[in-house]
Amino acid sequence: MSNTPHTLGDEFPDQMDAIHALKAKSPEFAHVLTEYDAVNDKIHRSETRLDAISEAAEADLRRQRLMLKDKIVALLRNA
């Protein structure tokens, strides 16, 4: 597995201004970003072997991260 962190800046490099603006305006969007960062950190800690979790748990976290990323995209489109 790759241990490259999937930061918002890496995932949405051309949309960081829009992300910052929407984060300031929307508590819902800010919450989704906080969730994304928390899940992403758990995945990165697992990949780098700082925290031991099962492969199934890591796969669940990856699915959760993808769902959050989809939600971020949808909220940005609707902004």
N, C-alpha and C positions, 0 to 999 in steps of 0.2 A: 504494500500500500504506500501511496505517496504521503509524505508528511508536510506537504505544502499548505500553509494556512490559507484558507479561502476568505480573506478579509473582504469587506464591502468594497474597498478601494481596488482590490484585484478583480472582483466579480463585476463591478459596475464603474470602470474607470472614467467613462465619459459622462456619468450621471451623478457625480459626487456633489456638484452644486445643487442639483435638484433634490438630492437626498438630504442635504443639510437644510435646505429651505423647507421641505416637507416635514422634516423632523421637528423643526421649530414651530410649525403650525399645527401639527396633528399628533396628539398624545397616542392615538392608536398606532400610527406609523412609528413613533418613537419606541413604543412597546415592542413592536415586531422586530425592530432593529436590535433592541436589547436581547430579545429571545434568540435571534440569529447569532449574535456574538457569543452568547452563553453556550449554545449548542455547538457552534463552531469551535470554541475553546475546548469543550469536552472531547470533540473528535480529535483535535490536534494533540491534546494531552495523551489520548489513547494511542495515536499513531506514533508518537515519540516515546512511548512506553513509560511516561510519567505516571499514568493511571492505568491499572489493569482492568479491562472490562472484556466481556465475552464478544466474540465476533458477531453474534446476533444483536447484542446491545449496540455495538458500533454501527451495524447496518441500520438499526432503527434510528439512531441519531443521524445518519446520513440521509435517510428518508425524510426525517423531520427538517433537516437543514434545507433540503430541496423544496419541501412544501413552503417553508418560510421564504425562500428565495423567490418562488412563484408568487407569493403574496406581496412581496416587495415590488416585483415587476408590475403586478396588477394595480397596486396603490399608486405607483409612479405614473402609470398610464392614465389613471382616473384623476390625477391631480390637476 
